[in-house]
Amino acid sequence: MRGGTKLWQALEFLHTSHFATPIGAGIKAAVPVQPALRVIVSQLKGEVKLRHATVTAILSP
């Protein structure tokens, strides 16, 4: 779970007090972050959306 820890540390660094865009009220676990995090992901072949992507690298913001 090392990769997940690095991702959460990067997100904590980018934490902000408000969302950049409005979100639905049903998402209670959502955390507002600045839209500056860049990552490299690997996704399933043929998938257009990143629903099932794996974060392979976190680029420093």
All heavy atoms as TSV, in Angstrom:
chain	resi	resn	atom	element	x	y	z
A	1	MET	N	N	0.825	-1.201	0.000
A	1	MET	CA	C	0.000	0.000	0.000
A	1	MET	C	C	0.865	1.260	0.000
A	1	MET	O	O	0.419	2.309	0.351
A	1	MET	CB	C	-0.912	-0.066	1.222
A	1	MET	CG	C	-1.989	0.975	1.214
A	1	MET	SD	S	-3.264	0.498	0.076
A	1	MET	CE	C	-4.542	1.550	0.618
A	2	ARG	N	N	2.143	1.128	-0.383
A	2	ARG	CA	C	3.016	2.297	-0.413
A	2	ARG	C	C	2.544	3.335	-1.404
A	2	ARG	O	O	2.569	4.514	-1.134
A	2	ARG	CB	C	4.440	1.872	-0.761
A	2	ARG	CG	C	5.240	1.560	0.429
A	2	ARG	CD	C	6.674	1.307	0.038
A	2	ARG	NE	N	7.154	0.281	0.939
A	2	ARG	CZ	C	7.561	-0.894	0.579
A	2	ARG	NH1	N	7.616	-1.231	-0.673
A	2	ARG	NH2	N	7.949	-1.761	1.471
A	3	GLY	N	N	2.135	2.907	-2.610
A	3	GLY	CA	C	1.681	3.851	-3.630
A	3	GLY	C	C	0.473	4.647	-3.177
A	3	GLY	O	O	0.353	5.824	-3.450
A	4	GLY	N	N	-0.442	3.996	-2.475
A	4	GLY	CA	C	-1.618	4.682	-1.965
A	4	GLY	C	C	-1.255	5.734	-0.936
A	4	GLY	O	O	-1.839	6.808	-0.882
A	5	THR	N	N	-0.255	5.439	-0.123
A	5	THR	CA	C	0.191	6.397	0.884
A	5	THR	C	C	0.779	7.638	0.218
A	5	THR	O	O	0.516	8.757	0.638
A	5	THR	CB	C	1.248	5.744	1.805
A	5	THR	OG1	O	0.671	4.584	2.385
A	5	THR	CG2	C	1.676	6.684	2.900
A	6	LYS	N	N	1.582	7.449	-0.815
A	6	LYS	CA	C	2.163	8.587	-1.529
A	6	LYS	C	C	1.073	9.439	-2.169
A	6	LYS	O	O	1.151	10.665	-2.167
A	6	LYS	CB	C	3.140	8.112	-2.598
A	6	LYS	CG	C	4.413	7.553	-2.045
A	6	LYS	CD	C	5.323	7.133	-3.174
A	6	LYS	CE	C	6.598	6.514	-2.657
A	6	LYS	NZ	N	7.478	6.103	-3.742
A	7	LEU	N	N	0.058	8.793	-2.702
A	7	LEU	CA	C	-1.045	9.528	-3.320
A	7	LEU	C	C	-1.761	10.379	-2.275
A	7	LEU	O	O	-2.035	11.547	-2.499
A	7	LEU	CB	C	-2.021	8.567	-3.995
A	7	LEU	CG	C	-3.231	9.200	-4.643
A	7	LEU	CD1	C	-2.813	10.144	-5.765
A	7	LEU	CD2	C	-4.170	8.143	-5.173
A	8	TRP	N	N	-2.057	9.804	-1.100
A	8	TRP	CA	C	-2.746	10.560	-0.052
A	8	TRP	C	C	-1.894	11.700	0.473
A	8	TRP	O	O	-2.397	12.769	0.797
A	8	TRP	CB	C	-3.197	9.644	1.080
A	8	TRP	CG	C	-4.402	8.854	0.695
A	8	TRP	CD1	C	-4.483	7.519	0.517
A	8	TRP	CD2	C	-5.702	9.378	0.400
A	8	TRP	NE1	N	-5.750	7.176	0.128
A	8	TRP	CE2	C	-6.519	8.301	0.045
A	8	TRP	CE3	C	-6.240	10.658	0.385
A	8	TRP	CZ2	C	-7.847	8.444	-0.305
A	8	TRP	CZ3	C	-7.576	10.805	0.033
A	8	TRP	CH2	C	-8.357	9.704	-0.301
A	9	GLN	N	N	-0.579	11.510	0.561
A	9	GLN	CA	C	0.307	12.593	0.991
A	9	GLN	C	C	0.280	13.736	-0.008
A	9	GLN	O	O	0.248	14.904	0.366
A	9	GLN	CB	C	1.737	12.087	1.162
A	9	GLN	CG	C	1.911	11.210	2.374
A	9	GLN	CD	C	3.287	10.588	2.442
A	9	GLN	OE1	O	4.042	10.603	1.477
A	9	GLN	NE2	N	3.611	10.018	3.596
A	10	ALA	N	N	0.278	13.411	-1.305
A	10	ALA	CA	C	0.204	14.449	-2.337
A	10	ALA	C	C	-1.129	15.178	-2.260
A	10	ALA	O	O	-1.194	16.403	-2.405
A	10	ALA	CB	C	0.398	13.835	-3.717
A	11	LEU	N	N	-2.214	14.455	-2.014
A	11	LEU	CA	C	-3.527	15.078	-1.915
A	11	LEU	C	C	-3.635	15.959	-0.679
A	11	LEU	O	O	-4.261	17.014	-0.722
A	11	LEU	CB	C	-4.625	14.018	-1.916
A	11	LEU	CG	C	-4.839	13.315	-3.262
A	11	LEU	CD1	C	-5.836	12.184	-3.110
A	11	LEU	CD2	C	-5.274	14.291	-4.320
A	12	GLU	N	N	-3.034	15.557	0.430
A	12	GLU	CA	C	-3.051	16.394	1.632
A	12	GLU	C	C	-2.314	17.702	1.385
A	12	GLU	O	O	-2.718	18.758	1.858
A	12	GLU	CB	C	-2.417	15.648	2.805
A	12	GLU	CG	C	-3.320	14.587	3.382
A	12	GLU	CD	C	-2.660	13.826	4.520
A	12	GLU	OE1	O	-1.533	14.176	4.919
A	12	GLU	OE2	O	-3.282	12.871	4.999
A	13	PHE	N	N	-1.231	17.647	0.615
A	13	PHE	CA	C	-0.465	18.845	0.283
A	13	PHE	C	C	-1.309	19.816	-0.541
A	13	PHE	O	O	-1.182	21.023	-0.420
A	13	PHE	CB	C	0.802	18.445	-0.487
A	13	PHE	CG	C	1.612	19.604	-0.977
A	13	PHE	CD1	C	2.368	20.359	-0.096
A	13	PHE	CD2	C	1.613	19.943	-2.319
A	13	PHE	CE1	C	3.118	21.428	-0.553
A	13	PHE	CE2	C	2.358	21.011	-2.779
A	13	PHE	CZ	C	3.113	21.758	-1.887
A	14	LEU	N	N	-2.199	19.288	-1.386
A	14	LEU	CA	C	-3.013	20.108	-2.276
A	14	LEU	C	C	-4.397	20.417	-1.709
A	14	LEU	O	O	-5.252	20.953	-2.409
A	14	LEU	CB	C	-3.164	19.413	-3.633
A	14	LEU	CG	C	-1.871	19.255	-4.428
A	14	LEU	CD1	C	-2.097	18.356	-5.630
A	14	LEU	CD2	C	-1.328	20.592	-4.844
A	15	HIS	N	N	-4.629	20.083	-0.453
A	15	HIS	CA	C	-5.943	20.307	0.172
A	15	HIS	C	C	-6.315	21.796	0.157
A	15	HIS	O	O	-5.476	22.659	0.365
A	15	HIS	CB	C	-5.922	19.790	1.601
A	15	HIS	CG	C	-7.235	19.922	2.313
A	15	HIS	ND1	N	-8.432	19.548	1.748
A	15	HIS	CD2	C	-7.538	20.388	3.536
A	15	HIS	CE1	C	-9.400	19.784	2.606
A	15	HIS	NE2	N	-8.883	20.296	3.701
A	16	THR	N	N	-7.559	22.082	-0.122
A	16	THR	CA	C	-8.065	23.457	-0.147
A	16	THR	C	C	-9.406	23.506	0.574
A	16	THR	O	O	-9.950	22.470	0.949
A	16	THR	CB	C	-8.190	23.976	-1.597
A	16	THR	OG1	O	-8.592	25.344	-1.571
A	16	THR	CG2	C	-9.183	23.182	-2.402
A	17	SER	N	N	-9.958	24.683	0.749
A	17	SER	CA	C	-11.198	24.817	1.513
A	17	SER	C	C	-12.462	24.694	0.661
A	17	SER	O	O	-13.550	24.567	1.193
A	17	SER	CB	C	-11.215	26.156	2.241
A	17	SER	OG	O	-11.149	27.208	1.306
A	18	HIS	N	N	-12.336	24.758	-0.670
A	18	HIS	CA	C	-13.531	24.683	-1.522
A	18	HIS	C	C	-13.221	23.896	-2.798
A	18	HIS	O	O	-12.076	23.778	-3.196
A	18	HIS	CB	C	-14.020	26.085	-1.868
A	18	HIS	CG	C	-13.033	26.890	-2.650
A	18	HIS	ND1	N	-11.934	27.480	-2.057
A	18	HIS	CD2	C	-12.952	27.169	-3.968
A	18	HIS	CE1	C	-11.230	28.101	-2.992
A	18	HIS	NE2	N	-11.820	27.923	-4.149
A	19	PHE	N	N	-14.266	23.377	-3.410
A	19	PHE	CA	C	-14.125	22.611	-4.643
A	19	PHE	C	C	-13.964	23.550	-5.836
A	19	PHE	O	O	-14.566	24.626	-5.873
A	19	PHE	CB	C	-15.353	21.720	-4.872
A	19	PHE	CG	C	-15.419	20.570	-3.907
A	19	PHE	CD1	C	-16.216	20.630	-2.785
A	19	PHE	CD2	C	-14.676	19.428	-4.131
A	19	PHE	CE1	C	-16.269	19.576	-1.891
A	19	PHE	CE2	C	-14.719	18.367	-3.252
A	19	PHE	CZ	C	-15.521	18.443	-2.125
A	20	ALA	N	N	-13.170	23.144	-6.817
A	20	ALA	CA	C	-12.969	23.946	-8.022
A	20	ALA	C	C	-14.237	23.962	-8.878
A	20	ALA	O	O	-14.541	24.952	-9.530
A	20	ALA	CB	C	-11.802	23.409	-8.832
A	21	THR	N	N	-14.967	22.867	-8.880
A	21	THR	CA	C	-16.235	22.780	-9.599
A	21	THR	C	C	-17.282	22.204	-8.654
A	21	THR	O	O	-16.946	21.441	-7.749
A	21	THR	CB	C	-16.135	21.876	-10.843
A	21	THR	OG1	O	-15.727	20.577	-10.429
A	21	THR	CG2	C	-15.146	22.425	-11.850
A	22	PRO	N	N	-18.549	22.550	-8.833
A	22	PRO	CA	C	-19.595	22.007	-7.959
A	22	PRO	C	C	-19.713	20.488	-8.129
A	22	PRO	O	O	-19.560	19.963	-9.228
A	22	PRO	CB	C	-20.870	22.689	-8.440
A	22	PRO	CG	C	-20.454	23.782	-9.342
A	22	PRO	CD	C	-19.060	23.486	-9.804
A	23	ILE	N	N	-19.958	19.802	-7.028
A	23	ILE	CA	C	-20.165	18.357	-7.082
A	23	ILE	C	C	-21.527	18.045	-6.498
A	23	ILE	O	O	-22.141	18.869	-5.840
A	23	ILE	CB	C	-19.067	17.590	-6.318
A	23	ILE	CG1	C	-19.116	17.936	-4.825
A	23	ILE	CG2	C	-17.697	17.879	-6.876
A	23	ILE	CD1	C	-18.305	16.998	-3.969
A	24	GLY	N	N	-21.977	16.840	-6.717
A	24	GLY	CA	C	-23.265	16.427	-6.178
A	24	GLY	C	C	-23.239	16.326	-4.672
A	24	GLY	O	O	-22.203	16.058	-4.064
A	25	ALA	N	N	-24.373	16.528	-4.044
A	25	ALA	CA	C	-24.472	16.499	-2.581
A	25	ALA	C	C	-24.322	15.092	-2.027
A	25	ALA	O	O	-24.048	14.919	-0.853
A	25	ALA	CB	C	-25.803	17.097	-2.149
A	26	GLY	N	N	-24.491	14.068	-2.844
A	26	GLY	CA	C	-24.425	12.688	-2.374
A	26	GLY	C	C	-23.017	12.167	-2.143
A	26	GLY	O	O	-22.841	11.069	-1.642
A	27	ILE	N	N	-22.012	12.938	-2.480
A	27	ILE	CA	C	-20.639	12.476	-2.318
A	27	ILE	C	C	-20.088	13.055	-1.010
A	27	ILE	O	O	-19.455	14.098	-0.990
A	27	ILE	CB	C	-19.773	12.892	-3.528
A	27	ILE	CG1	C	-20.406	12.404	-4.825
A	27	ILE	CG2	C	-18.368	12.347	-3.381
A	27	ILE	CD1	C	-19.716	12.901	-6.065
A	28	LYS	N	N	-20.312	12.363	0.091
A	28	LYS	CA	C	-19.923	12.879	1.400
A	28	LYS	C	C	-18.436	12.691	1.688
A	28	LYS	O	O	-17.862	13.422	2.468
A	28	LYS	CB	C	-20.751	12.204	2.472
A	28	LYS	CG	C	-22.210	12.582	2.371
A	28	LYS	CD	C	-23.029	11.900	3.426
A	28	LYS	CE	C	-24.470	12.336	3.225
A	28	LYS	NZ	N	-25.428	11.460	3.772
A	29	ALA	N	N	-17.798	11.704	1.064
A	29	ALA	CA	C	-16.391	11.427	1.345
A	29	ALA	C	C	-15.457	12.238	0.444
A	29	ALA	O	O	-14.253	12.075	0.522
A	29	ALA	CB	C	-16.117	9.942	1.153
A	30	ALA	N	N	-16.000	13.113	-0.380
A	30	ALA	CA	C	-15.166	13.907	-1.288
A	30	ALA	C	C	-14.353	14.933	-0.513
A	30	ALA	O	O	-14.830	15.524	0.452
A	30	ALA	CB	C	-16.044	14.609	-2.316
A	31	VAL	N	N	-13.109	15.115	-0.928
A	31	VAL	CA	C	-12.198	16.067	-0.287
A	31	VAL	C	C	-11.759	17.072	-1.338
A	31	VAL	O	O	-11.277	16.691	-2.402
A	31	VAL	CB	C	-10.963	15.332	0.278
A	31	VAL	CG1	C	-9.978	16.307	0.879
A	31	VAL	CG2	C	-11.380	14.291	1.294
A	32	PRO	N	N	-11.915	18.383	-1.089
A	32	PRO	CA	C	-11.507	19.374	-2.084
A	32	PRO	C	C	-9.986	19.518	-2.149
A	32	PRO	O	O	-9.332	19.643	-1.119
A	32	PRO	CB	C	-12.156	20.662	-1.591
A	32	PRO	CG	C	-12.346	20.475	-0.129
A	32	PRO	CD	C	-12.540	19.014	0.074
A	33	VAL	N	N	-9.434	19.444	-3.343
A	33	VAL	CA	C	-8.004	19.644	-3.566
A	33	VAL	C	C	-7.810	20.588	-4.740
A	33	VAL	O	O	-8.694	20.726	-5.589
A	33	VAL	CB	C	-7.253	18.324	-3.831
A	33	VAL	CG1	C	-7.266	17.423	-2.626
A	33	VAL	CG2	C	-7.812	17.608	-5.036
A	34	GLN	N	N	-6.662	21.226	-4.790
A	34	GLN	CA	C	-6.336	22.085	-5.923
A	34	GLN	C	C	-6.146	21.206	-7.157
A	34	GLN	O	O	-5.574	20.121	-7.068
A	34	GLN	CB	C	-5.047	22.846	-5.645
A	34	GLN	CG	C	-5.101	23.744	-4.457
A	34	GLN	CD	C	-3.728	24.291	-4.127
A	34	GLN	OE1	O	-2.825	24.277	-4.926
A	34	GLN	NE2	N	-3.588	24.760	-2.904
A	35	PRO	N	N	-6.594	21.648	-8.321
A	35	PRO	CA	C	-6.461	20.828	-9.532
A	35	PRO	C	C	-5.051	20.922	-10.121
A	35	PRO	O	O	-4.844	21.395	-11.227
A	35	PRO	CB	C	-7.512	21.419	-10.474
A	35	PRO	CG	C	-7.638	22.832	-10.036
A	35	PRO	CD	C	-7.400	22.838	-8.551
A	36	ALA	N	N	-4.052	20.480	-9.352
A	36	ALA	CA	C	-2.671	20.605	-9.794
A	36	ALA	C	C	-1.907	19.287	-9.765
A	36	ALA	O	O	-0.763	19.236	-10.188
A	36	ALA	CB	C	-1.949	21.627	-8.927
A	37	LEU	N	N	-2.517	18.228	-9.263
A	37	LEU	CA	C	-1.835	16.941	-9.154
A	37	LEU	C	C	-1.718	16.300	-10.535
A	37	LEU	O	O	-2.696	16.194	-11.269
A	37	LEU	CB	C	-2.598	16.012	-8.210
A	37	LEU	CG	C	-1.945	14.670	-7.928
A	37	LEU	CD1	C	-0.633	14.872	-7.198
A	37	LEU	CD2	C	-2.868	13.803	-7.118
A	38	ARG	N	N	-0.516	15.880	-10.871
A	38	ARG	CA	C	-0.286	15.193	-12.149
A	38	ARG	C	C	0.223	13.800	-11.858
A	38	ARG	O	O	1.115	13.619	-11.029
A	38	ARG	CB	C	0.726	15.956	-12.988
A	38	ARG	CG	C	0.219	17.292	-13.431
A	38	ARG	CD	C	1.199	18.061	-14.248
A	38	ARG	NE	N	2.416	17.325	-14.519
A	38	ARG	CZ	C	3.371	17.727	-15.322
A	38	ARG	NH1	N	3.270	18.864	-15.937
A	38	ARG	NH2	N	4.446	17.004	-15.509
A	39	VAL	N	N	-0.363	12.823	-12.521
A	39	VAL	CA	C	0.041	11.432	-12.328
A	39	VAL	C	C	0.195	10.750	-13.682
A	39	VAL	O	O	-0.333	11.215	-14.690
A	39	VAL	CB	C	-0.998	10.651	-11.479
A	39	VAL	CG1	C	-1.109	11.224	-10.085
A	39	VAL	CG2	C	-2.342	10.614	-12.147
A	40	ILE	N	N	0.923	9.663	-13.675
A	40	ILE	CA	C	1.011	8.796	-14.849
A	40	ILE	C	C	0.220	7.547	-14.496
A	40	ILE	O	O	0.408	6.969	-13.425
A	40	ILE	CB	C	2.470	8.452	-15.182
A	40	ILE	CG1	C	3.223	9.727	-15.556
A	40	ILE	CG2	C	2.534	7.431	-16.309
A	40	ILE	CD1	C	4.706	9.517	-15.789
A	41	VAL	N	N	-0.691	7.158	-15.375
A	41	VAL	CA	C	-1.533	5.997	-15.107
A	41	VAL	C	C	-1.422	4.988	-16.235
A	41	VAL	O	O	-1.039	5.311	-17.358
A	41	VAL	CB	C	-3.026	6.390	-14.936
A	41	VAL	CG1	C	-3.200	7.321	-13.761
A	41	VAL	CG2	C	-3.587	6.996	-16.194
A	42	SER	N	N	-1.753	3.768	-15.911
A	42	SER	CA	C	-1.877	2.736	-16.924
A	42	SER	C	C	-3.343	2.324	-16.889
A	42	SER	O	O	-3.924	2.154	-15.824
A	42	SER	CB	C	-0.919	1.599	-16.601
A	42	SER	OG	O	-1.534	0.426	-16.286
A	43	GLN	N	N	-3.945	2.227	-18.058
A	43	GLN	CA	C	-5.377	1.925	-18.120
A	43	GLN	C	C	-5.615	0.711	-18.986
A	43	GLN	O	O	-4.732	0.284	-19.738
A	43	GLN	CB	C	-6.158	3.110	-18.653
A	43	GLN	CG	C	-5.860	3.456	-20.097
A	43	GLN	CD	C	-6.537	4.737	-20.522
A	43	GLN	OE1	O	-6.530	5.705	-19.798
A	43	GLN	NE2	N	-7.092	4.744	-21.703
A	44	LEU	N	N	-6.799	0.164	-18.890
A	44	LEU	CA	C	-7.153	-0.990	-19.709
A	44	LEU	C	C	-7.231	-0.589	-21.168
A	44	LEU	O	O	-7.704	0.503	-21.497
A	44	LEU	CB	C	-8.505	-1.555	-19.266
A	44	LEU	CG	C	-8.564	-2.130	-17.852
A	44	LEU	CD1	C	-9.988	-2.517	-17.511
A	44	LEU	CD2	C	-7.643	-3.323	-17.732
A	45	LYS	N	N	-6.773	-1.446	-22.039
A	45	LYS	CA	C	-6.798	-1.165	-23.464
A	45	LYS	C	C	-8.246	-1.034	-23.939
A	45	LYS	O	O	-9.086	-1.849	-23.618
A	45	LYS	CB	C	-6.103	-2.293	-24.227
A	45	LYS	CG	C	-5.871	-2.004	-25.673
A	45	LYS	CD	C	-5.039	-3.092	-26.304
A	45	LYS	CE	C	-4.708	-2.724	-27.720
A	45	LYS	NZ	N	-3.805	-3.696	-28.311
A	46	GLY	N	N	-8.522	0.042	-24.652
A	46	GLY	CA	C	-9.860	0.275	-25.157
A	46	GLY	C	C	-10.745	1.094	-24.230
A	46	GLY	O	O	-11.822	1.511	-24.616
A	47	GLU	N	N	-10.322	1.332	-22.993
A	47	GLU	CA	C	-11.103	2.149	-22.056
A	47	GLU	C	C	-10.891	3.617	-22.368
A	47	GLU	O	O	-9.763	4.081	-22.455
A	47	GLU	CB	C	-10.674	1.889	-20.615
A	47	GLU	CG	C	-11.265	0.646	-19.998
A	47	GLU	CD	C	-12.720	0.821	-19.614
A	47	GLU	OE1	O	-13.115	1.915	-19.182
A	47	GLU	OE2	O	-13.464	-0.145	-19.754
A	48	VAL	N	N	-11.972	4.365	-22.527
A	48	VAL	CA	C	-11.875	5.792	-22.792
A	48	VAL	C	C	-11.752	6.560	-21.480
A	48	VAL	O	O	-10.948	7.474	-21.347
A	48	VAL	CB	C	-13.105	6.278	-23.586
A	48	VAL	CG1	C	-13.038	7.757	-23.824
A	48	VAL	CG2	C	-13.190	5.529	-24.906
A	49	LYS	N	N	-12.521	6.165	-20.477
A	49	LYS	CA	C	-12.485	6.818	-19.171
A	49	LYS	C	C	-11.464	6.114	-18.276
A	49	LYS	O	O	-11.109	4.968	-18.501
A	49	LYS	CB	C	-13.863	6.771	-18.520
A	49	LYS	CG	C	-14.896	7.569	-19.259
A	49	LYS	CD	C	-16.191	7.570	-18.502
A	49	LYS	CE	C	-17.228	8.405	-19.243
A	49	LYS	NZ	N	-18.494	8.449	-18.510
A	50	LEU	N	N	-11.019	6.816	-17.243
A	50	LEU	CA	C	-10.041	6.246	-16.321
A	50	LEU	C	C	-10.705	5.566	-15.131
A	50	LEU	O	O	-10.275	5.685	-14.000
A	50	LEU	CB	C	-9.088	7.345	-15.832
A	50	LEU	CG	C	-8.194	7.947	-16.884
A	50	LEU	CD1	C	-7.358	9.066	-16.288
A	50	LEU	CD2	C	-7.291	6.892	-17.487
A	51	ARG	N	N	-11.766	4.830	-15.377
A	51	ARG	CA	C	-12.469	4.163	-14.283
A	51	ARG	C	C	-11.626	3.081	-13.638
A	51	ARG	O	O	-11.678	2.873	-12.443
A	51	ARG	CB	C	-13.775	3.559	-14.780
A	51	ARG	CG	C	-14.813	4.587	-15.121
A	51	ARG	CD	C	-16.069	3.922	-15.513
A	51	ARG	NE	N	-15.863	3.228	-16.789
A	51	ARG	CZ	C	-16.792	2.657	-17.500
A	51	ARG	NH1	N	-18.026	2.670	-17.060
A	51	ARG	NH2	N	-16.531	2.075	-18.637
A	52	HIS	N	N	-10.857	2.357	-14.439
A	52	HIS	CA	C	-10.077	1.235	-13.928
A	52	HIS	C	C	-8.600	1.473	-14.192
A	52	HIS	O	O	-7.900	0.604	-14.691
A	52	HIS	CB	C	-10.539	-0.073	-14.578
A	52	HIS	CG	C	-11.985	-0.342	-14.366
A	52	HIS	ND1	N	-12.485	-0.756	-13.148
A	52	HIS	CD2	C	-13.035	-0.258	-15.184
A	52	HIS	CE1	C	-13.789	-0.921	-13.254
A	52	HIS	NE2	N	-14.159	-0.615	-14.470
A	53	ALA	N	N	-8.110	2.628	-13.828
A	53	ALA	CA	C	-6.716	2.970	-14.054
A	53	ALA	C	C	-5.882	2.677	-12.811
A	53	ALA	O	O	-6.382	2.665	-11.699
A	53	ALA	CB	C	-6.592	4.447	-14.413
A	54	THR	N	N	-4.610	2.427	-13.039
A	54	THR	CA	C	-3.668	2.211	-11.965
A	54	THR	C	C	-2.650	3.335	-11.992
A	54	THR	O	O	-2.040	3.600	-13.029
A	54	THR	CB	C	-2.934	0.859	-12.151
A	54	THR	OG1	O	-3.909	-0.177	-12.199
A	54	THR	CG2	C	-1.970	0.604	-11.025
A	55	VAL	N	N	-2.460	4.015	-10.867
A	55	VAL	CA	C	-1.481	5.090	-10.794
A	55	VAL	C	C	-0.101	4.449	-10.771
A	55	VAL	O	O	0.210	3.652	-9.881
A	55	VAL	CB	C	-1.698	5.960	-9.531
A	55	VAL	CG1	C	-0.607	7.013	-9.412
A	55	VAL	CG2	C	-3.065	6.615	-9.584
A	56	THR	N	N	0.753	4.785	-11.740
A	56	THR	CA	C	2.093	4.225	-11.805
A	56	THR	C	C	3.151	5.213	-11.317
A	56	THR	O	O	4.219	4.794	-10.895
A	56	THR	CB	C	2.435	3.779	-13.232
A	56	THR	OG1	O	2.299	4.881	-14.119
A	56	THR	CG2	C	1.522	2.651	-13.676
A	57	ALA	N	N	2.874	6.516	-11.386
A	57	ALA	CA	C	3.830	7.523	-10.893
A	57	ALA	C	C	3.069	8.789	-10.521
A	57	ALA	O	O	2.078	9.137	-11.149
A	57	ALA	CB	C	4.855	7.841	-11.951
A	58	ILE	N	N	3.557	9.444	-9.475
A	58	ILE	CA	C	3.000	10.726	-9.056
A	58	ILE	C	C	4.053	11.780	-9.342
A	58	ILE	O	O	5.162	11.712	-8.840
A	58	ILE	CB	C	2.659	10.713	-7.558
A	58	ILE	CG1	C	1.609	9.626	-7.266
A	58	ILE	CG2	C	2.151	12.077	-7.109
A	58	ILE	CD1	C	1.364	9.404	-5.799
A	59	LEU	N	N	3.702	12.740	-10.193
A	59	LEU	CA	C	4.620	13.817	-10.542
A	59	LEU	C	C	4.431	14.942	-9.542
A	59	LEU	O	O	3.313	15.326	-9.238
A	59	LEU	CB	C	4.336	14.299	-11.963
A	59	LEU	CG	C	4.328	13.189	-13.037
A	59	LEU	CD1	C	3.906	13.760	-14.359
A	59	LEU	CD2	C	5.679	12.540	-13.135
A	60	SER	N	N	5.507	15.460	-9.022
A	60	SER	CA	C	5.391	16.483	-7.986
A	60	SER	C	C	4.724	17.730	-8.530
A	60	SER	O	O	5.025	18.195	-9.621
A	60	SER	CB	C	6.761	16.834	-7.418
A	60	SER	OG	O	7.653	17.110	-8.450
A	61	PRO	N	N	3.765	18.281	-7.748
A	61	PRO	CA	C	3.030	19.466	-8.191
A	61	PRO	C	C	3.869	20.725	-8.124
A	61	PRO	O	O	4.841	20.812	-7.495
A	61	PRO	CB	C	1.867	19.549	-7.208
A	61	PRO	CG	C	2.188	18.662	-6.091
A	61	PRO	CD	C	3.274	17.759	-6.522
